[in-house]
């Protein structure tokens, strides 16, 4: 690992050990508080002494554990090399999960482990300078298809079960679209633990630089996002259109967007986690568990309602029980927009399909169908429902690819 990665891991270890000790202290204090409450005023002097002694003891333990973890990290930097942690598939997966669950904290406290938004080729970052792009894409064409992975994932997630589905490892929607339609695939990796709006602005900047530095004049761009990735694509188009990000030369080039199981109306699992956080916070004994749950990344919390606008979260308590602000972001003009959604049931029209969805995202959220004026205007023939798949199967499946290829083949300008 690199030196900054070693220091980042030691910093996170110190934070984790300190946080664990603090939660144990709070849990014990909650139980003690209940007991002293039963005893009544006669126990007040004993409670003062207890609080002072336990506070001093736990404070000393937290300091020792944190200092110890950082000291170990400092010593370990001596053996650090220049090979990055994401140089191996296992390291990339670990960083993807870490950034997804705690990405905002990682960016603040251990930036060496944070995943910057970058174009990736064979797992390596590619700067968007003309020389670097020309070297990384020797067969570059003038039509681009940009892939955006989902929460806790990396660009390697698009290769899911490629041997089983296509008979060859590394075969994905990008390689198939290049073979069949001549589109040049561009895979992006990003920190999925950041706010959706922040990632949207970063993507807008990246796409502007990508188009400006591309070896050929770009004729058009297709954006394909799985899960959170589809929301990031919408956030980028919104930020460019609203002026919160530099629109650059790329926005008029976006002819199509395709979202695969994206929670446009929010994810029930995150809404459940939010409700549980509030429920656990009501009692002193369970409040430490509430704080542990509340430590999940802001990227995850944005999935509660599919929050794409900074004003909806800036200056607000994301764990508050009151209803959160939510700005309706319509589909951007000038492009066609498509959806592929999955259901666990083999019949996507079955009554239970709406309840189970793809395990994580229900059909109404994936299709943006609120039934009111805030619904997303996906035409019926722009929504494909596939039964017998789960949320992660959408990343690489022949039936999903047939839908994608069919839409893009029918588009004007592609033979």
RALINRA-V645001 format. One record per backbone hydrogen bond with DSSP energy under -1.0 kcal/mol. CO is the residue of the C=O (numbers start at 0). NH is the residue of the N-H. E is the energy in kcal/mol with one decimal. If there is no record, write none. Layout:
CO&NH&E + CO&NH&E
This chain:
0&80&-1.8 + 1&5&-2.1 + 2&6&-2.4 + 3&7&-1.9 + 4&8&-2.6 + 5&9&-2.2 + 6&10&-2.2 + 7&11&-2.6 + 8&12&-2.5 + 9&13&-2.4 + 10&14&-2.3 + 11&15&-2.9 + 12&16&-2.8 + 13&17&-2.5 + 14&18&-2.9 + 15&19&-2.5 + 16&20&-2.4 + 17&21&-2.2 + 18&22&-2.4 + 19&23&-2.3 + 20&24&-2.4 + 21&25&-2.5 + 22&26&-2.6 + 23&27&-2.6 + 24&28&-2.4 + 25&29&-2.4 + 26&30&-2.0 + 27&31&-2.8 + 28&32&-2.8 + 29&33&-1.8 + 30&34&-2.1 + 31&35&-3.1 + 32&36&-1.9 + 33&37&-1.4 + 34&38&-1.9 + 35&39&-2.2 + 39&42&-2.0 + 40&43&-1.9 + 42&46&-2.1 + 43&47&-2.1 + 44&48&-1.9 + 45&49&-2.7 + 46&50&-3.1 + 47&51&-2.0 + 48&52&-2.6 + 49&53&-3.0 + 50&54&-2.2 + 51&55&-2.0 + 52&56&-2.4 + 53&57&-2.9 + 54&58&-2.2 + 55&59&-2.0 + 56&60&-2.0 + 57&61&-2.7 + 58&62&-2.3 + 59&63&-2.4 + 60&64&-2.8 + 61&65&-2.6 + 62&66&-2.7 + 63&67&-2.5 + 64&68&-2.5 + 65&69&-2.1 + 66&70&-2.3 + 67&71&-2.5 + 68&72&-2.0 + 69&73&-2.4 + 70&74&-2.2 + 71&75&-2.5 + 72&76&-1.3 + 74&77&-1.4 + 75&78&-1.2 + 83&86&-1.8 + 87&91&-2.4 + 88&92&-2.3 + 89&93&-2.4 + 90&94&-2.4 + 91&95&-2.3 + 92&96&-2.3 + 93&97&-2.6 + 94&98&-2.8 + 95&99&-1.8 + 96&100&-2.5 + 97&101&-2.5 + 98&102&-1.3 + 100&296&-2.1 + 101&105&-2.7 + 102&106&-2.3 + 103&107&-1.4 + 104&108&-3.1 + 105&109&-2.3 + 109&112&-2.5 + 117&188&-2.6 + 118&125&-2.6 + 120&123&-2.1 + 123&120&-2.4 + 128&132&-2.7 + 129&133&-2.2 + 130&134&-1.9 + 131&135&-2.2 + 132&136&-2.2 + 136&139&-1.6 + 141&218&-3.7 + 141&219&-1.1 + 142&183&-3.0 + 143&221&-2.3 + 144&185&-2.7 + 145&223&-3.0 + 146&187&-2.1 + 147&225&-2.4 + 149&152&-1.8 + 153&156&-2.0 + 154&157&-1.3 + 155&158&-1.8 + 156&159&-1.5 + 158&161&-2.0 + 160&164&-2.6 + 161&165&-2.8 + 162&166&-1.3 + 167&170&-1.1 + 171&175&-2.4 + 172&176&-2.5 + 173&177&-2.0 + 174&178&-2.0 + 175&179&-2.9 + 176&180&-2.3 + 176&182&-1.4 + 183&144&-2.3 + 185&146&-2.8 + 186&119&-3.0 + 188&117&-2.2 + 190&193&-1.3 + 192&298&-1.7 + 194&198&-2.4 + 195&199&-2.2 + 196&200&-2.1 + 197&201&-2.2 + 198&202&-2.5 + 199&203&-2.2 + 200&204&-2.1 + 201&205&-2.5 + 202&206&-2.9 + 203&207&-1.9 + 204&208&-2.4 + 205&209&-2.7 + 206&210&-2.6 + 207&211&-2.1 + 208&212&-2.2 + 219&143&-2.3 + 220&254&-2.0 + 220&255&-1.1 + 221&145&-3.2 + 222&257&-2.9 + 223&147&-2.4 + 224&259&-2.8 + 225&228&-2.5 + 226&229&-1.2 + 227&231&-2.2 + 228&232&-1.9 + 229&233&-1.8 + 230&234&-2.7 + 231&235&-2.4 + 232&236&-2.1 + 233&237&-2.5 + 234&238&-2.8 + 235&239&-2.2 + 236&240&-2.3 + 237&241&-2.4 + 238&243&-1.1 + 238&244&-1.8 + 249&252&-1.2 + 250&253&-1.1 + 252&220&-2.8 + 254&335&-2.9 + 255&222&-2.2 + 256&337&-2.8 + 257&224&-2.3 + 258&339&-2.4 + 259&226&-2.6 + 261&263&-2.1 + 262&265&-1.6 + 266&270&-1.8 + 267&271&-2.4 + 268&272&-2.1 + 269&273&-2.4 + 270&274&-2.2 + 271&275&-2.5 + 272&276&-2.2 + 273&277&-1.9 + 274&278&-2.2 + 275&279&-2.7 + 276&280&-1.3 + 278&281&-1.2 + 282&286&-1.4 + 285&289&-1.6 + 286&290&-2.0 + 287&291&-1.9 + 288&292&-2.3 + 289&293&-2.3 + 292&295&-1.4 + 296&300&-1.8 + 297&301&-2.1 + 299&302&-1.3 + 300&303&-1.5 + 301&305&-1.0 + 301&306&-2.4 + 302&266&-2.5 + 308&311&-1.5 + 309&312&-1.9 + 309&313&-2.8 + 312&315&-2.0 + 316&319&-1.6 + 335&256&-2.1 + 337&258&-2.3 + 338&383&-2.8 + 339&260&-2.1 + 340&385&-2.4 + 342&387&-1.3 + 342&388&-1.7 + 344&387&-1.4 + 346&349&-1.9 + 351&355&-2.7 + 352&356&-2.4 + 355&358&-1.9 + 356&343&-2.8 + 357&390&-2.2 + 360&357&-1.7 + 361&365&-2.2 + 362&366&-2.3 + 363&368&-2.0 + 367&369&-1.1 + 367&375&-2.6 + 371&374&-1.6 + 375&377&-2.0 + 378&381&-2.4 + 379&382&-1.3 + 381&338&-2.7 + 383&340&-2.6 + 385&342&-1.9 + 391&394&-1.5 + 392&395&-1.5 + 396&400&-2.4 + 397&401&-2.2 + 398&402&-1.5 + 399&403&-2.3 + 400&404&-3.3 + 401&405&-2.3 + 402&406&-2.2 + 403&407&-2.3 + 404&408&-2.7 + 405&409&-1.7 + 410&413&-1.6
